[in-house]
Amino acid sequence: MNASLRIGVAGLGTVGAAVVRILKRQDNALSQRCGRAIRVTAVSARDRGRNRGIDLSGVRWFDDPVGLARSDDVDCVVELIGGEDGPAKDAVEAAIGAEKHVVTANKALIARHGLALARAAEARGVTLAFEASAAGGIPVIKTLREALPGNAVQRLYGILNGTCNYILSRMEFEGLTFAACLADAQRLGYAEADPTFDVEGYDTAHKLAILTSLAFGTEIDAEAVYVEGIAAIAPLDLKMAGELGYRIKLLGVAERTRTGIEQRVHPTMVPKSSAIAQVMGVTNAVTIDADAVKELTLIGPGAGGEATASAVVADVADIAARSARAPFGRPVDRLEKGRRAPMQRHEGGYYIRLTVHDRPGVAAGVATRMAEGDISLESILQKRSETAATKDPHGRSGAPVSLVLITYAAAEAAIRAALDNIATDGLVSEAPQVIRIERE
Ligand SMILES: NC(=O)c1ccc[n+]([C@@H]2O[C@H](COP(=O)([O-])OP(=O)(O)OC[C@H]3O[C@@H](n4cnc5c(N)ncnc54)[C@H](OP(=O)(O)O)[C@@H]3O)[C@@H](O)[C@H]2O)c1
């Protein structure tokens, strides 16, 4: 058998410790499959005294991950520290500079610096692999890079953040508020102490930027992703969505449109019958629409130590077997500069919930403004609170009531202009809730 592949693991937290565990557990099967053994020879973390439940005897310890990256007894550095800059980036750059392969689960690093790192890896003749950086244990990067060359991808969309999906699932089924579900997610360890990154959509945006590049053969463009989080979703929106035949999910969507490539992350209404609507709790899912395969949906664990480590080990095994591919499926110079489609040019259906004054003529005023913007309404529903209805059965109390509109496909710019006019007319008492509808 060939000389073993020597691994240096930088970061021994949730994922790093699980990688060390799996490499040991699958030791024999991996060497049979790859034609050589895979051995962890070096590790790095901050606290040497911490019990991580893994056997590190005979493994060299580095306090500094850059030292590990440059160490002579390491062929492949597995970066599991996290963060788009700082020690993670330093270690990855040092590893590539020292002509070592790199495997990482770090979506922030790849979304921001993936192109430059891939270029550097290419120049040094080493591999950069990041399967675990998008959708954790789901092999979506491999699928896009290796399984679909006979396809032109038209659209890719997914639930890429388990914390948000958990919160929205509980809000829907238990009628709870966003704040209550977030507190539970934190208590159960699904959400970070600072959940901003997850609930405001940035984590999804990083993953989407990576997947967009692989789906369309374009340079990563994380700056181009339009991002909206889930904090403003109210239980009433989930209830209304249900009554109208939809569910609300935080989706990352990448689509080739007439105006260019759209990348957007926002709460989205999806038909209840769609595959993605069935995905509940912390589970992730990605649907790929492509010309030959039509629709392909991958569903599975998007996070968790062992599930994420499963994807990391797959990359390590490719390197050991010398079967790793170019990071973005083709040499960096052959990636296209994708044309950005501005969000204002987005076209689709919309759910709009307006809080209007309960008085005659309001619904007609709203409908007129929509018609002026060439926006066709599929339905218009007025939801009065039970108290308002009891106090004034004729609907003239002037109290705030919800008016829900579902539009046919319309341009984002037209919707925004119509809503501005409605606000100027004094018809609404609160900012409108706008949720885009994703077609099947
Ligand atoms: N957790 C998941 O489910 C998941 C899923 C997909 C992707 N990822 C990605 O995987 C990566 C790791 O995530 P994680 O959840 O395993 O993080 P984690 O549990 O916080 O572990 C981070 C590790 O990095 C070490 N570390 C931090 N700063 C360091 C430094 N300056 N030098 C050396 N070591 C340092 C820490 O050392 P100490 O242990 O000594 O503090 C710890 O072992 C991140 O990029 C994350 O986005 C995670």
The ligand as a Gaussian input file, in Angstrom:
#p B3LYP/6-31G(d) Opt

LIG

0 1
 N      -21.060000      22.782000      14.144000
 C      -21.675000      22.493000      13.013000
 O      -22.708000      21.834000      13.010000
 C      -21.108000      22.968000      11.697000
 C      -21.798000      22.641000      10.506000
 C      -21.256000      23.022000       9.264000
 C      -20.089000      23.749000       9.249000
 N      -19.459000      24.086000      10.436000
 C      -18.227000      24.855000      10.348000
 O      -17.174000      24.088000      10.906000
 C      -16.224000      24.954000      11.519000
 C      -16.014000      24.532000      12.969000
 O      -17.255000      24.619000      13.658000
 P      -17.460000      24.009000      15.113000
 O      -18.927000      24.047000      15.366000
 O      -16.745000      22.728000      15.250000
 O      -16.751000      25.134000      16.004000
 P      -16.327000      25.034000      17.558000
 O      -17.018000      23.909000      18.223000
 O      -16.470000      26.412000      18.093000
 O      -14.763000      24.659000      17.473000
 C      -13.796000      25.569000      17.075000
 C      -12.442000      24.976000      17.423000
 O      -11.439000      25.882000      16.985000
 C      -10.468000      26.030000      18.000000
 N       -9.851000      27.348000      17.906000
 C      -10.433000      28.567000      17.989000
 N       -9.517000      29.538000      17.847000
 C       -8.329000      28.909000      17.671000
 C       -6.999000      29.350000      17.493000
 N       -6.707000      30.649000      17.453000
 N       -6.031000      28.413000      17.356000
 C       -6.312000      27.097000      17.387000
 N       -7.560000      26.617000      17.557000
 C       -8.537000      27.518000      17.694000
 C      -11.228000      25.872000      19.312000
 O      -10.329000      25.503000      20.334000
 P      -10.826000      25.161000      21.841000
 O      -11.662000      23.925000      21.715000
 O       -9.568000      24.904000      22.596000
 O      -11.590000      26.351000      22.291000
 C      -12.207000      24.752000      18.922000
 O      -11.631000      23.502000      19.128000
 C      -16.778000      26.374000      11.334000
 O      -16.223000      26.946000      10.178000
 C      -18.262000      26.143000      11.126000
 O      -18.883000      27.164000      10.384000
 C      -19.947000      23.701000      11.641000

